[in-house]
Amino acid sequence: MSNVIASGKTVEVAVNRGLAQLGVSQDRVSVNILSQPSKGFLGLIGVREAKVELTLLPEVSPEPVVGTMTSSSESVRPVDGDPYAAAVKFILDVGRSMGLEVTVDVQHTRDATTLHIFGPDLGLMIGRRGQTLDSLQYLANIVANRVSSSYVRIILDAENFRERRKKTLEELADRLAGRVIRSHKEVVLEPMSPQERKVIHARLQDHKVVNTYSKGEEPNRRVVISLK
């Protein structure tokens, strides 16, 4: 069996299920996202699960690869062992498969490396509330760490979405904190990714009246805002 289609509540769960069926590790497959998970009527969870296709990579003897990292949408061959070149190539390949001409700018910081994606119609790569972008980020990290001798952390951004989403979540946290104070009732937010929950917690961690905590299991884990 050289390829398998698997599904799950999140892309990560679907990928792990596919790997279990093939009996291989992440560095032995290529991953194609067939569909994103979505909520159904009235916000019910799990009406449509994520679906991915995993294809076994051929086992070949490693050969020297000559090339350099590029931000163009032309074909890119990453330098052997360069995780960031590998991640850039992955993003450019995904963009082409979606019919998009994109460029990628690599920004290194102390805690992580951010790949900034530029181009038209990037809403396709961002998805609803960043779901597609989060999935691509997860896969880009798999690709990068496949060729890296030590762990690297990559953040994917497009059209400054991460900062805009952070501002939206911070405004939401302030607004809901006010509601909790007025009503004296706790507020349970909709399910969020760990990164988005962290923004809510950080925004209200020094609040004098309310506190926050998370409850539930992934991918339905939620933030709760309550009075202290």
LOKE-597797 format. One record per residue (C-alpha): x negated, z, y negated; residue in one letter. Coordinates in steps of 0.001 Angstrom, whole numbers, plus 500000, padded with zeros to 6 digits. Each point is the difference from the previous one (the first is absolute). Layout:
N
XZYA...
# end
This chain:
228
500000500000500000M498345498809496784S502682500950497492N502946502337499690V502847500650497560I500789503650499308A502361501870497696S500233503469498479G501363502021497111K496887499086497975T497377497287500229V497475502623501124E502237501128502866V500628496400501045A496272499205499994V499195503063502107N502689499062502510R498592496505500286G496489501360500519L501298502251502784A501632497022501728Q496805497954499815L497817502968500872G497462499258497280V498763501505496739S500775498731496492Q496737498085499721D501027497695502857R503108498495498453V501305498110496995S503299501221498560V502815497897498558N502915501824498323I503191498249501087L502438502261498136S500024503174497932Q502224502997500816P503143500209497907S502917502313499369K503465498960500947G503416500421498488F500398503215497965L496285500684500351G499964500673503724L496494500133501404I498667497825502787G502559497216499970V497126497498500091R496616501098501267E496639498554499078A498854497227502332K496413498855500478V498181497523502200E496611501001501411L497651497320501313T496859500754501960L496827498790498343L497629497978502196P496950501881501198E496997498139498669V496376500921499552S499333500992496410P498173497334497989E498474500261496541P502550499140497337V498830498558496703V502257500420497011G500910502102497004T503048501845498798M502220497875497836T503186500612498080S501249496439500243S502786498863502278S497658497614501817E498945500740503568S497763503089500117V497598501034502719R499051503663499513P496411501132500292V499501501578503412D500559503748499741G501407499881496445D503380501795500146P501018498994496478Y499313496314500589A502058500249503191A502883501644498138A499875497386497220V500091497195502559K502993501638501696F501939500206496708I499188496404499067L501078498809503452D503270501932499724V500583498537496548G499523496471501289R502349500655502913S502636501051497441M499399496895497901G498275501959497221L496777499181498164E498477503406499295V496687501434498883T498579503423500830V497861502250497819D498083502803501738V499605503292498128Q497902502797501510H500511503660499073T498712503251501472R503076500659502175D501121496500500968A499727496284499371T502935498214498388T500762496350500629L501925498665496995H502058496924500873I500777497433497298F502193496922500101G503559498693499518P503044501284501875D498251503158501210L503386501626500529G499856498489503479L496845501966500777M501285503173498352I503423500139501642G502816502452499359R498501503132498458R496587498909501208G500817499982503727Q498265496683500675T497003501014497893L499723503280501930D500109498128503308S497326497547498843L497881502925498831Q500280501597503444Y498929496761501677L497211499362497487A498544503390500872N500114499098503700I498188496728499304V497377501662497794A499227502863502361N499761497565502913R496684498731498597V498789503124498190S497473502421501472S501639502890498092S503555500709498871Y501119498234496826V503232500511498061R501625497034498303I502880500066497515I501952496812499424L501566499310496610D501815497068498422A501218499558496424E499000503630499357N502847501029502319F498398503294501061R499770501314496442E503483498763499074R501478501562503135R498172503272499286K501492500131496505K503482499313501410T499628502793502560L498705502460497403E502987499271497762E502284500445503016L498363503351500815A500517501260496432D503620498844499943R500875501578503351L498225503224499110A502292500228496987G503011499427502241R498925502804502333V499622502382497048I503434499139498619R501872500062503297S498019502756501786H500147497789503078K497101498390501827E499626496221500019V498897498010503042V498368496663499205L500206496865502126E497258499429502612P496647499127498470M496527499085501170S497348502755500016P498412498479496885Q503259500072498052E500845503539501116R496573501054498757K500859498678496522V503187502112499862I498212503123501225H497136499533497519A502376499453497076R501882503250500602L497291502209501479Q499513501938496746D503691500086499050H501108503484498942K503523499837501444V500064497673503019V497828499342503015N499848497239502592T499507499656503734Y500443497293502619S502230500011503047K500811497671502867G497937497676502153E498410496690499105E501204497488498962P502985502045498747N498028502871498462R501420501034496612R499061502103496987V502228502947499114V500083501435496457I501326503551499731S499935503018497735L497106502409500392K
# end
